[in-house]
Amino acid sequence: MQSPHVTTRPVILWFRRDLRLQDNPALNRAIEAERPVLPVFILDEGAERLLGGAARWWLDKSLRALASNLEARGSRLILRRGDSLSVLQGLITETGAEALFLNRSFEPAGFERDADIAYALQADGVSCHGFNGSLLCPPGSVLNGSGQPYKVFTPFMKALLGKFEPPAGLEPPARIVTPQIASDGLDEWGLHPRRPDWSGGFDWTPGEAGALDNLSAFINGGLKTYSHGRDIPGRANTSRLSPHLHWGEISPWRAVREAREAAVQGRVPAAEAEKFVAEIVWRDFSTHLLHHFPFIESRAFRAEYDAMPWRDDPAALEAWRRGQTGYPLVDAGMRQLWATGWMHNRVRMVVASFLVKHLMIDWREGEAWFWDTLVDADLASNVQNWQWVAGSGADAAPYFRIFNPTAQGQKFDGDGAYVRRWVPELCRLPDKWIQAPWTAPTEILRDAGVRLGDTYPRPVVDHDVARARALNALKAVSGRGDDHSDRD
């Protein structure tokens, strides 16, 4: 608890992607300074990539939750908009603040911005204190035997988990003393969509409480069969923690710690808990890669893949975006994304592979669409995962892997539950035909009320033709002649 004997000069606590009070090292260290604390969030739309629409929706709700949590402790969230350095310097002039506490950004633009701000403020006599509040470990702390960043996931994971253990949890302070100063109104920022409001299907509870509830529900449910269940899109077997982790509403170490504690207590199998831990580490791996190799935001990690003969096909791109490709699993995923701001991970791989390998459309087009429509849009994860599918990333899927959307649907949505929910015009088709309606007999289609090319589109491309075209292009740019294409 903060001492009542505080000096009058406050410190600034700068919230960014750490919108929580538990397990927040910057918050705890600011409290230890025994001065009034100014919790501030700055909407700086010039320092990093502009937020997509779905991310802005989430930020609006998450900031409201954070503000409520601070008010419960006698504090308040101060909102300011503009250039981060200018806003901070204005706050320092306005309040006499003598120190800045923050959890660091490790994305390239944010990392550079934070360094510039620290340099400028320290020159003005204001001390800056940065911490890691978003990752299992900061970039540069896990390197290979040659002192270089890891480029392959498995050795990275082994090195990280062999070096770091979950830290003890940090409890939030019971009370935070905050001076009364002016703040923007959150409504003024216009983060929630209007005219039209397309967020009606967003079934999320942003904020720290929502994150903790999701983790608890996952540990008591989906984690028990995670290694298999995570691939079944028609069932609620995933953690749905990705947007909470992105906005820092929960610490990744807390997710690891609670999953492992559940395994120790015998509530979940240890192997299932560790599979989930590996997914948390993959998130770190993506951020480390982007930090060390910032060019991958816009260029292929493997330079030869920048020579891919991408096709300019606006009609096919629009069909993909709107879930009108004629491949039910792809269309279900794209419609789920638009309706809820999220897509099941297995389906993300399928729809990404379809765009870059079936349609031969640049992965950057897909990455941009995901950036705008995902509530969990995370620059490092988005770029890394798209390049993983495209075969151009550091630890990418084999270049010849081309997911067959029909086979994927039959394997992971055999009962059609996922397709029936998101592609309701096919809901009356029998399981045998629902993943490939163009193969159904005429009488089956008629009885199900499906008219191909009318109520549901025919496939925009033939799978076998598209696979052969993609393999030829991939072989040409990679210089490989083998053909072991993945038909799954």
Secondary structure as the mmCIF struct_conf table of DSSP 4:
data_model
#
loop_
_struct_conf.conf_type_id
_struct_conf.id
_struct_conf.beg_label_comp_id
_struct_conf.beg_label_asym_id
_struct_conf.beg_label_seq_id
_struct_conf.end_label_comp_id
_struct_conf.end_label_asym_id
_struct_conf.end_label_seq_id
BEND BEND1 PRO A 4 PRO A 4
BEND BEND2 THR A 8 ARG A 9
STRN STRN1 VAL A 11 PHE A 15
BEND BEND3 ARG A 16 ARG A 17
BEND BEND4 LEU A 21 LEU A 21
TURN_TY1_P TURN_TY1_P1 GLN A 22 ASP A 23
HELX_RH_AL_P HELX_RH_AL_P1 PRO A 25 GLU A 32
TURN_TY1_P TURN_TY1_P2 ALA A 33 ALA A 33
BEND BEND5 ARG A 35 ARG A 35
STRN STRN2 VAL A 37 LEU A 43
BEND BEND6 GLU A 45 GLU A 48
HELX_LH_PP_P HELX_LH_PP_P1 ARG A 49 GLY A 52
HELX_RH_AL_P HELX_RH_AL_P2 GLY A 53 GLU A 71
TURN_TY1_P TURN_TY1_P3 ALA A 72 GLY A 74
STRN STRN3 ILE A 78 ARG A 81
BEND BEND7 GLY A 82 GLY A 82
HELX_RH_AL_P HELX_RH_AL_P3 SER A 84 THR A 95
STRN STRN4 ALA A 99 ASN A 103
HELX_LH_PP_P HELX_LH_PP_P2 ARG A 104 SER A 105
BEND BEND8 GLU A 107 GLU A 107
HELX_RH_AL_P HELX_RH_AL_P4 PRO A 108 ALA A 123
TURN_TY1_P TURN_TY1_P4 ASP A 124 GLY A 125
STRN STRN5 SER A 127 PHE A 131
BEND BEND9 SER A 134 CYS A 137
TURN_TY1_P TURN_TY1_P5 PRO A 139 GLY A 140
BEND BEND10 SER A 141 VAL A 142
STRN STRN6 LEU A 143 LEU A 143
TURN_TY1_P TURN_TY1_P6 GLY A 145 SER A 146
BEND BEND11 GLY A 147 GLY A 147
STRN STRN7 PRO A 149 PRO A 149
BEND BEND12 VAL A 152 VAL A 152
HELX_RH_AL_P HELX_RH_AL_P5 PHE A 153 LYS A 163
HELX_LH_PP_P HELX_LH_PP_P3 PRO A 166 GLY A 169
HELX_LH_PP_P HELX_LH_PP_P4 GLU A 171 PRO A 173
BEND BEND13 ALA A 174 ALA A 174
HELX_RH_3T_P HELX_RH_3T_P1 LEU A 186 TRP A 189
BEND BEND14 HIS A 192 HIS A 192
BEND BEND15 ARG A 195 PRO A 196
TURN_TY1_P TURN_TY1_P7 GLY A 200 GLY A 201
BEND BEND16 GLY A 207 GLY A 207
HELX_RH_AL_P HELX_RH_AL_P6 GLU A 208 ASN A 220
TURN_TY1_P TURN_TY1_P8 GLY A 221 GLY A 221
HELX_RH_3T_P HELX_RH_3T_P2 GLY A 222 THR A 225
HELX_RH_AL_P HELX_RH_AL_P7 TYR A 226 GLY A 229
TURN_TY1_P TURN_TY1_P9 ARG A 230 ASP A 231
TURN_TY1_P TURN_TY1_P10 PRO A 233 GLY A 234
BEND BEND17 ARG A 235 ARG A 235
BEND BEND18 THR A 238 THR A 238
HELX_RH_AL_P HELX_RH_AL_P8 SER A 242 HIS A 246
TURN_TY1_P TURN_TY1_P11 TRP A 247 GLY A 248
BEND BEND19 GLU A 249 ILE A 250
HELX_RH_AL_P HELX_RH_AL_P9 PRO A 252 VAL A 264
TURN_TY1_P TURN_TY1_P12 GLN A 265 GLY A 266
BEND BEND20 ARG A 267 VAL A 268
HELX_RH_AL_P HELX_RH_AL_P10 ALA A 270 HIS A 292
HELX_RH_3T_P HELX_RH_3T_P3 PRO A 294 GLU A 297
TURN_TY1_P TURN_TY1_P13 SER A 298 SER A 298
BEND BEND21 ARG A 299 ARG A 299
BEND BEND22 PHE A 301 ARG A 302
HELX_RH_3T_P HELX_RH_3T_P4 ALA A 303 ALA A 307
HELX_RH_AL_P HELX_RH_AL_P11 PRO A 314 ARG A 322
TURN_TY1_P TURN_TY1_P14 GLY A 323 GLY A 323
BEND BEND23 THR A 325 GLY A 326
HELX_RH_AL_P HELX_RH_AL_P12 PRO A 328 THR A 340
BEND BEND24 GLY A 341 GLY A 341
HELX_RH_AL_P HELX_RH_AL_P13 ASN A 345 SER A 353
HELX_RH_PI_P HELX_RH_PI_P1 PHE A 354 HIS A 358
BEND BEND25 LEU A 359 LEU A 359
HELX_RH_AL_P HELX_RH_AL_P14 TRP A 363 THR A 373
TURN_TY1_P TURN_TY1_P15 VAL A 375 ASP A 376
HELX_RH_AL_P HELX_RH_AL_P15 LEU A 379 ALA A 390
TURN_TY1_P TURN_TY1_P16 GLY A 391 GLY A 391
BEND BEND26 GLY A 393 GLY A 393
TURN_TY1_P TURN_TY1_P17 ALA A 394 ASP A 395
HELX_LH_PP_P HELX_LH_PP_P5 ALA A 396 PRO A 398
TURN_TY1_P TURN_TY1_P18 TYR A 399 PHE A 400
STRN STRN8 ARG A 401 ARG A 401
HELX_RH_AL_P HELX_RH_AL_P16 PRO A 405 PHE A 412
TURN_TY1_P TURN_TY1_P19 GLY A 414 ASP A 415
HELX_RH_AL_P HELX_RH_AL_P17 ALA A 417 TRP A 422
HELX_RH_3T_P HELX_RH_3T_P5 PRO A 424 LEU A 426
TURN_TY1_P TURN_TY1_P20 CYS A 427 ARG A 428
BEND BEND27 LEU A 429 LEU A 429
HELX_RH_AL_P HELX_RH_AL_P18 ASP A 431 ILE A 434
TURN_TY1_P TURN_TY1_P21 GLN A 435 GLN A 435
HELX_RH_3T_P HELX_RH_3T_P6 PRO A 437 THR A 439
BEND BEND28 ALA A 440 ALA A 440
HELX_RH_AL_P HELX_RH_AL_P19 THR A 442 ALA A 448
TURN_TY1_P TURN_TY1_P22 GLY A 449 GLY A 449
STRN STRN9 LEU A 452 LEU A 452
TURN_TY1_P TURN_TY1_P23 GLY A 453 THR A 455
STRN STRN10 TYR A 456 TYR A 456
HELX_LH_PP_P HELX_LH_PP_P6 PRO A 457 PRO A 459
BEND BEND29 VAL A 460 VAL A 461
HELX_RH_AL_P HELX_RH_AL_P20 HIS A 463 SER A 478
TURN_TY1_P TURN_TY1_P24 GLY A 479 GLY A 479
STRN STRN11 ASP A 486 ASP A 486
#
